[in-house]
Amino acid sequence: MSAIEIRGLQKSYRIYQKKEGLWASMTGLFQREYRDVDAVRGIDLTVEQGEFVAFLGPNGAGKTTTLKLLSGVISPTGGEARVLGHVPWERENAYRRRFALVMGQKNQLWWDLPAQESFRLHQKIYHIDPAEFDRTRDELVDLLDVRKQLGQPVRELSLGERMKMELTAALLHSPDVLFLDEPTIGLDVIAQHNIQKFLQHYQQERKITILLTSHYMKDVIALCKRVVIIAHGDIVYDGSLAGIVDRFGGHKVLTLQFADDQMPSDLARYGEVLEITEPKAKLRVDRGSIAKVLSSVLANHTIEDVSVEDPPLEEMIAEMFELSAEKEERSREL
């Protein structure tokens, strides 16, 4: 049985349209105008047990709405979903004990109390055996290196320390499925790296299923082999990271380091010039032309170093979003 099965899942909101001005506000008391917003539009998705899947999309694409649906926080407008055999919005206690949701922009810990007090509350809520609770808590705080901060009020912790405590709280009851919504948002590079290492280790050890949303592509590259991209409430891509490169990486980034005073003035003939920091130059070259361009450059100039790379993942995904937006606009016009 798959860990997550979604078929035709939909979620729409009815939003009040408030007009500007006092008279419009008064009129709105008696006659209101609304519009319907489709946050999720009939998506289909299957995630196998033990998968670590990135769930990506621009702001407003429907990522967080989908996670809330799968967590039972909200109910759908249509369609169906099962997580570990449970219908999330039925909110069965048996299901609540098997998943966890961590949202980078919302706290589940008591702000003025030490995290260890919130952990004890979680123990009571989930009816965790005291010996099992102590063992799991100790393992998690040691892996995340936050034992010394257990007695500090949460409000006094750094953002990175708070996120580590949030993860600890979420994993105390040893869930089988973990939903992560922007877990590294606002963190510095070191804190992001530490969270990535922990998640990678924990998922490999426990084989739990994780669905991750993030705007940091380094999270995705470090943790996920499979990527699902949602835009305007629809899934527009489901596959590997390599598949994104094959499908949307129509060009390469060519970096050349010329010998002193040897940089040519006509670089544009080799490709689109992205950056020049003498004696280095960075060019955008069509994938199919890279061999020909390299051959010409090496034949005509003295090169001390050269590298050929795929464009940043962020650029390719942004291109995917743009194509999806254009398609959406065309469908509205029709």
N, C-alpha and C positions, 0 to 999 in steps of 0.2 A: 504493500500500500504506500502511495506517495504521501509525503509529509503535508504538502499543501496542494489542494486541487481547487481551481477557480474556473467557473464556466459562466460566461455572459454577465459578469458582475458589473452592476451599475450603481451610481450614486449621484443624485441630483439635489440641488439646493434651490429653494425659492428665496430670492433676495429682494428686499424692499428698496426701491429706487427713490431716494429722497432728493427733492429739487432744492435749489438754492433760493434763499429769501424767506422773509417772515410770512408773507402771504402763502407761499407754496407750503411752508411748514404747517400753517393752519389748515389749509386744504387737505394736507396729508392725514390729518386726524380723522377725516370722514371718507376720503377717497384715495386709496393708496394704489400705487403702481408697482408691480413686481416683474421680475424677469427670472427665468429658470437658467441655472448654470449646471452643466453636466461636468462634474468633477471626475467621474470614472464612467466610461462609456462601453460597457459590454466586453470587458477584457477576459481572455482565457489564459490561464497560466498553470503549469504543473511544476512543482519543486520536489525533487526526490529527497528522501531522508539522508542527512549528512552533507547536503550541498551547502555551499557558501555562495550566495547569489547577490550580485549588486543590482539594485533597483534604482535606475537613474532617470533624470528628467529635469527640465527647467522648473523654476518656481511656478506653482499653480498647475503643474502637469497632472497631479493626482496621486503622487507618491505617498504622502502622509495620509491622505484619505484612504488609500488602499490598506496601509498598515493599521489604521484605526478600525477598518472593517474586519480585517483578519484578527484583530485583538478583541473584537466585540464591543469596542467603545461606542461605535455607531452602527446603525442598521442600514442595509442597502435599499435602494429603490427597486432593484430587480436583480435577477441572476442568483447564483448559488456559490457557496464556497465551503470547503471542509478543511480543517487543519487537524491532523492526527485523528481523523474520523469524526471530529466534532464540528457542529455548526457554530461559528464563533459568537454570533449575536444572540444565541440562546443562553449564553453566559452560564453554562454549567460549571459547578465547582470543580468537577473532574477535569475540565478543560483549563480552567484558571490555574490549576496546579502544574500544568504541563508547558506553559509558555511564559515568556517575559517580554515586556516592551520597555525600551530605553529611548527616551527622546532627549536629544542634546540641549534643547531649549526649555525643558520643563524638569522640575525637581520632584523626586518622590521621597526625598529625605526631609526630615524636620529641620528647618533652617537654623533654629536657635539651640538645638540639641546636638551632642556628639553623634557621629554616625553609628557608633556602637549601640546607642539607644534605639535608633531606627532599625538596626539589624535585629534586635531583640523583639521589636514589634512584628517584624516580618516572620520571625520564628513562630510567634503565637498565631498570626494570621494563616500561615501555611501548615501549622501543626507539625513542625519539624522536630524530630527526636533530638533532645538536648545534646547527646553525644555526637550525632550526625551534624548538627548545627555547628558545634565547636570545631569539628574536623573540617567542614567545608569552609567556614569563615576563615580559619587559620590558613588554609591552603590559598584562598583567594587573596587575602591581604598580603601574604608573603609573595605571591606571584606579581601583585601590583605594587609591592613595596610601599604600603601605606600603614603599616602597623603602628608607627609612631604618631600618626595623625588620628587614630581611632577615638581618642579622648577629647579632641578639639571640636568646638561647635562648627557645624557645617559652614556657617557664614564666614568663618575665619580661614577656610581652606582656599587654596588657589583653584582656578578653574579646572586645571588638569587633575588636581587631587580630588575635587568634587566629582568629576566624571569617573574616576577610578572607584570612588565610593558608590556611585550610582550603579556601576557595573557589578560591584560586589553584592549590593542589595538585590539586584535583578537575578543573580545566579545562585543565591543562597539555597533556593529550593530545587536546584539542579533541573532546570527546565529542559525539555526536549527540543523546543523551538524558541529562537531568540529573534525578535524584531528590533533592529537598530535604526533609529531615525537621526541622522547627522550626529553621530557620537563624538566626532572630533571637531565640531564647529567651534571656532574661536580659540582653539588650542594652538600653542606654539609648535614649532617643528619637532622639538624633542618630545613634548607631551604626545603629539600625534604618533610619533614613532613608537613610543612605549605602549600606547593603546593598541596599535597595530600588532606589535609583537605578542602582546597578551592574547588578543583575539585569535591570532593565528595558532598559537600554542594550545589554547583552550579548545578551539574547534577541532584541531587534529587529535587531541587527547580524548575528548568526549564524543566526537562524531555527531554533534548536535547540528540541527538545521538552522542556518542564519540567513535572514533577508536584510540586507543593508542598503540604506539610502545615504548618499554622501555627495557633496559638491567637490570634494577633494579627490582628484583622480589618483593620487598616490595611495589612498586607502584602497581603491578598486584594484590597482595594479598589484599591490602587496598581498591582497587577501582573496580576490575572487577570480575564478576561472570562467564563470558564466556571467553575462551581463544582459539584463533586461532593461530596455529603454522605453519609457512612456512619455507621450507628448499629447496634449489636448485630450487627455483621458483615454487614449488608445495606445496599445503596445506597438511600437514601430520597429523594434529589433529585439531578437532573442537569440543569443549565440555567444561565441567566445570573443575575447578581446582581439585575437588574431583575425577573426572574421570582420571586425570593424575596420581594421587596417586594410584588409583585402577589398572591402566594399566601398570604403570612403577615403582611403588613402591614395588618392590619384596622383600624388606628387611626393617627392622626397626633399629633404632639407640637406643641401650640400654645403659643408663648411670647408673653406680653403684657407690655408696659411701660406702666403707667398714669401719668397725670400725678400730680404730688405730692399726697399725701393723698387720692387718688381711688380707691384700691384697694377694691373691694367686699368685704363680709364673706361673701357667699353665692356664692363662686366655684364651689363644688361643683355648682351647677345647670347649669353649662356643660360639665362633664366631670370626670374624676377628677383631683384636684389632686396633682401630682407633687412640686412644689417651690414655695416662696414665699420670695423674697428681695426685700423691698419696695424699690422699687416694681414689681418684676418677679414674674410668676407663670408657672408652667409647668403645662400641663394635658394630659391624655390624652383625645383626642376620637375617637369613631368616624369612620372615613374618610367614610362616607356622610353624616355630620351636620356636617362641617366648615364648609360654606358657610352653613348655617343658624345655627350657633353664632357664626361671625364676624360675620354680619349683626346678630345680637342684641347682641353685645358692643359693636360700633362704634356701634350706635344708642343704647345706654344708658350708655356710659362714655366718658371722654376718654382716648384711647389715643395715646401718643407713638411707640410702635414695636410691630411685630407680625411674627412669623415662623411659618411652618408647615413642619414637617419630618417626614420619615419617621422612625420609631423607629430607634435604633441597630441596625446589622446583627447585633450580638451578641445582642440581645434576640430578634430574629426567628428566628435559628438556634437559640437556646436553646429557644424555643417549639416548633420543629421536633423537637428532641431529646426534649422532654417528651411530645409527641404520639406519637413513636416508642416511648418507654418505656411509655406507657399501652397502646399496641397490643401490645407484647411481653408485658406483664403479662396482658392479656386472653387472649392466645393460650396462655399457660402454664396459665391457669385452665381453659381448654377442653380 
